[in-house]
Amino acid sequence: MILKQLKIKEQYLTYLAIGLRLVFLFAIPNLSQDFYRFIWDGRLAQNGMQPYAYLPIDIVEQIPSLADGDILSKMNSPDYYTVYPPVSQFVFYLSSWLGLSIEISSILMKSIFFISELATLFFSLKILKWLKLSPSNILVYWLNPLIIIEGIGNLHFEIIMIGFLSVSIYYWLTVRHYRAIVFLAFSVGSKLLSLLILPYLLWQIRWKDSIIVLGLFIAISLLIFSPLLLGLNY
């Protein structure tokens, strides 16, 4: 309602939202210390170590380089095992593999988040079009300051989860259930919260089809979670 009163074109508001995200691209997260655990887990994987198997306080003396940039003192969970799912861990791994410092790792991780946000925008617009709703509805999400600050700003992985989930929902609505369930599995592999939608989706189709879809979901999920289940590294 406010946006309509201001009479600002939706295209300009979309550009504004993109610009606000790019502003945070080069800033180190400062409202959450989770980011330092992300780098730690990524560096562990880079050194051929299973992130789920070691406590930071137990391993730092063996490989001092892991704590470069005083990561251990900035971490809010040095005496806890990591709780982040495998897709998130893969993002940590990529950021540490290509990053030579905390700052570079931050930019690389935020770049991945930005790509995920663009995917959310693209598929959300396709969903709105399929539902015959106004494209301006996406601005409720796209211009939400909490999404911008806590997403690319502070690197909360709900952004990656929502990216995969938006793709999954689009394919489900367009009756491409197998594609949808694969992307849902990756969404769950980013953040377990999206698992809550699975029972609703299965309830929407015939029970014979739901068994096949559920079987595919379990198979893809086992593949995604194999590093955790089998103790593998990337």
C-alpha positions in Angstrom: 0.0 0.0 0.0 2.8 2.4 0.9 4.7 1.6 -2.2 1.6 2.3 -4.4 1.2 5.7 -2.6 4.8 6.6 -3.3 4.2 5.7 -7.0 7.7 4.2 -7.4 8.1 1.8 -10.3 8.6 -1.8 -9.2 11.7 -2.0 -11.5 13.4 0.7 -9.6 12.6 -0.9 -6.2 14.1 -4.2 -7.5 17.3 -2.4 -8.4 17.3 -0.7 -5.0 17.0 -4.1 -3.3 19.9 -5.5 -5.4 22.0 -2.4 -4.6 21.3 -2.8 -0.8 22.5 -6.4 -1.0 25.6 -5.4 -2.9 26.5 -2.8 -0.2 26.7 -5.7 2.4 28.8 -7.8 0.0 32.1 -6.3 1.2 31.3 -6.0 4.9 32.4 -8.5 7.5 29.3 -9.8 9.5 29.2 -7.9 12.8 25.8 -8.9 14.3 26.6 -12.6 14.5 29.7 -14.6 15.3 28.4 -17.7 13.4 30.4 -16.6 10.4 33.7 -17.5 12.1 32.5 -21.0 12.7 31.7 -21.2 9.0 35.3 -20.4 8.1 36.6 -22.8 10.8 34.6 -25.7 9.4 35.7 -24.8 5.9 39.3 -24.8 6.9 39.0 -28.1 8.6 37.6 -29.7 5.4 40.4 -28.1 3.4 42.9 -29.8 5.7 41.2 -33.2 5.0 39.5 -33.3 8.4 35.8 -34.1 9.1 34.1 -30.9 10.4 31.6 -33.0 12.4 34.3 -34.9 14.2 36.4 -32.3 16.0 35.9 -29.6 18.6 37.8 -26.4 17.8 39.4 -26.2 21.2 40.7 -29.7 20.8 42.3 -29.3 17.3 43.6 -25.8 17.3 47.0 -26.7 18.9 47.6 -29.4 16.2 47.0 -27.0 13.3 47.6 -23.4 14.5 47.0 -22.1 11.0 43.3 -22.9 11.4 43.0 -20.1 13.9 44.6 -17.5 11.6 42.8 -14.1 12.0 42.1 -14.9 15.7 39.1 -17.0 14.6 38.9 -19.1 17.8 38.5 -16.1 20.1 35.7 -14.7 17.9 33.9 -17.9 17.6 30.8 -18.4 19.8 31.0 -22.2 19.9 34.6 -23.3 20.3 33.6 -26.1 22.6 30.7 -27.4 20.6 30.5 -29.7 17.6 29.3 -28.1 14.4 25.6 -28.3 13.7 25.5 -27.1 10.1 24.1 -29.5 7.3 26.3 -30.7 4.4 25.1 -28.2 1.8 26.1 -25.4 4.1 29.4 -27.2 4.8 30.1 -27.3 1.1 29.6 -23.5 0.9 32.1 -23.2 3.8 34.5 -25.4 2.0 34.3 -23.4 -1.2 34.8 -20.1 0.6 37.8 -21.4 2.5 39.3 -23.2 -0.6 39.3 -20.0 -2.6 39.7 -17.5 0.2 43.1 -16.5 1.5 41.8 -14.5 4.4 38.7 -13.9 6.5 37.8 -10.9 4.4 38.1 -12.9 1.1 36.2 -15.8 2.5 33.4 -13.4 3.6 33.1 -11.9 0.1 33.1 -15.3 -1.6 30.4 -16.7 0.8 28.3 -13.5 0.4 28.6 -13.9 -3.4 27.1 -17.3 -3.2 24.3 -15.9 -1.0 23.7 -13.2 -3.6 23.4 -15.8 -6.4 20.9 -17.6 -4.2 18.9 -14.4 -3.7 18.8 -13.8 -7.5 17.5 -17.4 -7.9 14.8 -16.7 -5.3 13.8 -13.5 -7.2 13.7 -15.3 -10.5 11.6 -18.3 -9.4 9.4 -16.3 -7.1 8.4 -14.1 -10.0 7.6 -17.3 -12.0 5.5 -18.6 -9.1 3.6 -15.4 -8.9 3.0 -15.4 -12.6 1.8 -19.0 -12.5 -0.6 -18.1 -9.6 -1.7 -15.0 -11.6 -0.7 -12.7 -8.8 1.0 -9.3 -9.1 4.8 -9.4 -9.4 5.0 -6.6 -6.9 4.2 -9.2 -4.1 7.9 -10.2 -4.3 8.9 -6.8 -2.9 7.5 -7.9 0.5 10.5 -10.3 0.7 12.9 -8.5 -1.6 12.8 -5.2 0.3 12.5 -6.6 3.8 15.3 -5.1 5.8 15.5 -8.1 8.1 16.1 -10.4 5.1 18.8 -8.1 3.7 20.7 -7.6 7.0 20.4 -11.1 8.4 20.9 -12.7 5.0 23.8 -11.3 3.0 24.6 -9.0 5.9 25.2 -11.6 8.6 25.2 -14.8 6.5 22.3 -16.8 7.9 21.8 -19.8 5.8 18.0 -19.5 5.5 18.9 -17.5 2.4 20.4 -20.6 0.7 17.5 -22.7 2.0 14.9 -20.3 0.5 16.7 -20.2 -2.8 16.4 -24.0 -3.2 12.9 -24.0 -1.8 11.7 -21.4 -4.3 12.9 -23.5 -7.2 11.3 -26.6 -5.6 7.9 -24.9 -5.1 7.9 -23.7 -8.7 8.6 -27.1 -10.1 6.0 -28.6 -7.8 3.3 -26.1 -8.9 4.1 -26.9 -12.6 3.7 -30.6 -11.8 7.4 -31.6 -12.2 7.5 -33.4 -8.9 10.7 -35.2 -9.4 12.7 -32.0 -10.0 10.9 -30.3 -7.2 11.8 -33.0 -4.7 15.5 -32.9 -5.6 15.7 -29.2 -5.0 13.7 -29.7 -1.7 16.4 -32.2 -0.6 19.1 -29.6 -1.3 17.0 -27.0 0.7 16.9 -29.4 3.6 20.6 -30.0 3.2 21.1 -26.2 3.7 18.8 -25.8 6.6 16.6 -28.5 8.1 13.6 -26.2 8.6 12.3 -26.7 5.0 11.7 -30.4 5.8 8.4 -29.2 7.4 6.9 -28.7 3.9 7.5 -32.3 2.8 4.3 -33.9 4.5 2.1 -31.2 2.9 3.6 -31.8 -0.6 3.1 -35.6 -0.3 -0.5 -35.0 0.9 -1.2 -33.2 -2.4 -0.6 -36.2 -4.7 -1.8 -39.8 -5.0 -0.5 -42.1 -2.4 1.3 -44.3 -5.0 3.0 -41.2 -6.4 3.9 -40.0 -2.9 5.7 -43.3 -2.2 7.9 -42.7 -5.3 8.5 -39.1 -4.5 9.4 -39.9 -0.9 11.8 -42.6 -2.0 13.5 -40.2 -4.3 13.7 -37.6 -1.5 15.3 -40.1 0.9 17.8 -41.3 -1.7 18.9 -37.7 -2.6 19.0 -36.8 1.1 21.2 -39.8 1.9 23.6 -38.8 -0.8 23.7 -35.2 0.4 24.2 -36.3 4.0 26.7 -38.9 3.2 29.7 -36.8 4.5 28.0 -36.8 7.9 26.8 -40.4 7.8 30.0 -41.9 6.5 32.5 -39.5 7.9 33.6 -38.4 4.5 35.3 -35.1 3.5 34.6 -33.0 0.4 
